[in-house]
Amino acid sequence: MEPQPTPTAEATVDTHRSTAALILCGGRSSRMQQDKNFITWRGRSLLLHVVHQVQTVCSRVILVKSARDQPLPPDLRLDSLEVVVDTSPLAGPAAALAAGLDHLNASSLCLNRLPTEHDSKPSETLVFLSGSDSPCLRPAWVHCLLDRLRQSTHALAVVPRLAEDPAAVFPLCAAYSSRSQPLVADYVQRGGRSMRGLLKCLPVQWLEETQMRQIDPDLRSLINLNTPADLSALDRLT
């Protein structure tokens, strides 16, 4: 097995804004008819493909699974990852995001240095959110989304959106600030489940298609696998 890449210096240059990836891997995979995490493509599990890509950009990688005893692919190096259990596994991806943000904020209280009188802004983690079924994800895509969020003065999320269909948004391939945690938690506590519904509760900056294609001309980073047909289409990619 190839060694997993270490985070780049680019990912950790801002001590006030560290970076993390949350990978949601607790879905039931009902449409795929098998556990997507264990499907292999080009010699690696789908989950490992995603881990490899985000590790080149993010200083922390956190897997959110649905149960403590949920198995993970054997090709993962768990000593380089953090694992969180979603206590509401049937409440949808927004609840899984809330669990990941809770973990990040709780651990930041322990890991971050104490603030000083010279600090001009609060500590914050910039989070890239992904499912475990996006094996064509590109590190440049992850970096772009996090960088857009880093530069924004108001947004708590940066989300891709296709030009030809404004309803075609991709909240599971997007960047979120850890400061969004109270809003995400409130949405989930009010019974919210869908990620698109969550976006209505957050200040969002959209990453438009023309900007996306400058980084990823074929938009392969947006590919996610939900059905056997999707997997067959992936096998035909060159």
Secondary structure, DSSP 8 states (H G I E B T S, - for coil): --------GGGGS-TTEEEEEEEE-----TTTTS-GGG-EETTEEHHHHHHHHHHTT-SEEEEEESSTT----TT--GGGSEEEE-S-TTS-HHHHHHHHHHHHHHHHHHHS----TT--S--EEEEEEEES--TT--HHHHHHHHHHHHH-SS-SEEEEE-TT-TT-B-TTEEEEEGGGHHHHHHHHHTT---HHHHHTTS-EEEEEHHHHHHH-TT-GGG----SHHHHHHHHT--
